[in-house]
Amino acid sequence: EKTHKFWETQPVGQFKDIGDTSLPEGPIEAATPLSEVKQEPYNLPAAYEWTTCDMKSDYVCSEVYNLLKNNYVEDDENMFRFNYSKEFLSWALRPPGYYQSWHIGVRAKVSKKLVAFISGVPARIRVRDDVVKMAEINFLCVHKKLRSKRLAPVMIKEVTRRVHLENIWQAAYTAGVVLPTPVATCQYWHRTLNPKKLIDVGFSRLGARMTMSRTIKLYKLPDVPATPGFRKMEPCDVPAVTRLLRNYLSQFVVATDFDENDVEHWLLPREDVVDSYLVESPETHDVTDFCSFYTLPSTILGNPNYSTLKAAYSYYNVATKTTFLQLMSDALIVAKQKGFDVFNALDVMHNESFLKELKFGPGDGQLHYYLYNYRLRSALKPSELGLVLL
Ligand SMILES: COc1cc([C@H]2SCC(=O)N2c2cccnc2)c(CCCN2CCN(C)CC2)cc1O
């Protein structure tokens, strides 16, 4: 059966250990003294060299943007490819307390061309009652022409080494493929906002016995949100949103441990990057509900009429007075108003409660969540997960 040559050497839950309840939950390997961490970078193949990417530099940000635009994740039928924007990458990679040394590139020595990238950002993640300083690893990308040169394992070892140098010993990451060993396996769901375009580009298909006009009517949404007091989040809302979010996320087994500093960075609206709304009770002026989504367009590969699909991704949502159904319906309404073609969501947190009723359809892929050097006794249900990685 499938071997994972690299992952079988790493401190991650191994398939052979599944069901072995004698193994304790928590870190798999103890932290080592900094002096014992390898001080020099791992060796790359001779023609390549490490580079640290300064994401404050517009030029370097463009290099990372172009590498991902042409070589990052595609759907299983190679019809679409993620097209994270430069502004999004700068936001995603520079949260409070970030380390530039965790923004790692590989260049061809002669041409100096950026041919691969991997990144980490610091995050406090709570696992049951344990708040752990972790690295969130993301945007691992190797140029299409350098695939199966076994670059990914050495890039993963290098980012691990640099994370260890900052005295951090755990990490969180996701992948569309099964590796040893998922802590949760989630499903993508999509809500059509622009049915004609989604059908024209092959993202959706016209339902059986359905006409286009009937399909457009099926997905039609009101022009304005239904909830009184529904408005964009503003800087003065950071304390109230932090309270609301911390309280909501406390019920999940694994969740982000947001403080006000984190909320200010991750959840204040940024045009074409992240949108967030809240419900301020017209009577009491309390903030009772919150919803957010981030902007991740996709390049449409090989379509003569369209080049980009505008997708919104559900981020963090809390409903305490409004129903989840109505809150997320209002999120769909504002996303449609802003010109998004599709609204994506994973079945994490309480999302399952609204997906079918709001006419989301299941997607073509699963998203597996992983923890590095932290064992969980058993895999979680998606509804036990309060963590969304970008
Ligand atoms: C086409 O349907 C999906 C497309 C995608 C992604 S993949 C790149 C892309 O641009 N996507 C997209 C396009 C348009 C709108 N939202 C997303 C997803 C999410 C990732 C699915 N993983 C990709 C990698 N394998 C191994 C597993 C599945 C789900 C879809 O059901």
The ligand as a MOL file (V3000), in Angstrom:
LIG
                    3D

  0  0  0     0  0            999 V3000
M  V30 BEGIN CTAB
M  V30 COUNTS 31 34 0 0 0
M  V30 BEGIN ATOM
M  V30 1 C -13.8330 22.9570 -9.6450 0
M  V30 2 O -14.2770 22.6430 -8.3370 0
M  V30 3 C -13.4080 22.9280 -7.3040 0
M  V30 4 C -12.2740 23.6990 -7.4510 0
M  V30 5 C -11.4740 23.9330 -6.3200 0
M  V30 6 C -10.2750 24.7750 -6.4410 0
M  V30 7 S -8.8450 23.8720 -6.9880 0
M  V30 8 C -8.0700 25.3420 -7.7060 0
M  V30 9 C -9.2160 26.2630 -7.9670 0
M  V30 10 O -9.1220 27.2420 -8.6840 0
M  V30 11 N -10.3880 25.9340 -7.3260 0
M  V30 12 C -11.5640 26.6850 -7.3900 0
M  V30 13 C -12.0360 27.1450 -8.6130 0
M  V30 14 C -13.2030 27.8880 -8.6500 0
M  V30 15 C -13.8570 28.1460 -7.4550 0
M  V30 16 N -13.3950 27.6960 -6.2900 0
M  V30 17 C -12.2460 26.9720 -6.2440 0
M  V30 18 C -11.7790 23.4030 -5.0630 0
M  V30 19 C -10.9450 23.6490 -3.8420 0
M  V30 20 C -9.6680 22.7940 -3.8550 0
M  V30 21 C -9.9580 21.3570 -4.1890 0
M  V30 22 N -8.7530 20.5090 -4.0540 0
M  V30 23 C -7.7000 20.7970 -5.0480 0
M  V30 24 C -6.5770 19.7880 -4.9710 0
M  V30 25 N -7.0920 18.4030 -5.0470 0
M  V30 26 C -5.9970 17.4230 -4.8420 0
M  V30 27 C -8.1230 18.1430 -4.0370 0
M  V30 28 C -9.2480 19.1260 -4.1830 0
M  V30 29 C -12.9110 22.6310 -4.9570 0
M  V30 30 C -13.7260 22.3940 -6.0430 0
M  V30 31 O -14.8650 21.6850 -5.9250 0
M  V30 END ATOM
M  V30 BEGIN BOND
M  V30 1 1 1 2
M  V30 2 1 2 3
M  V30 3 1 3 4
M  V30 4 2 3 30
M  V30 5 2 4 5
M  V30 6 1 5 6
M  V30 7 1 5 18
M  V30 8 1 6 7
M  V30 9 1 6 11
M  V30 10 1 7 8
M  V30 11 1 8 9
M  V30 12 2 9 10
M  V30 13 1 9 11
M  V30 14 1 11 12
M  V30 15 1 12 13
M  V30 16 2 12 17
M  V30 17 2 13 14
M  V30 18 1 14 15
M  V30 19 2 15 16
M  V30 20 1 16 17
M  V30 21 1 18 19
M  V30 22 2 18 29
M  V30 23 1 19 20
M  V30 24 1 20 21
M  V30 25 1 21 22
M  V30 26 1 22 23
M  V30 27 1 22 28
M  V30 28 1 23 24
M  V30 29 1 24 25
M  V30 30 1 25 26
M  V30 31 1 25 27
M  V30 32 1 27 28
M  V30 33 1 29 30
M  V30 34 1 30 31
M  V30 END BOND
M  V30 END CTAB
M  END
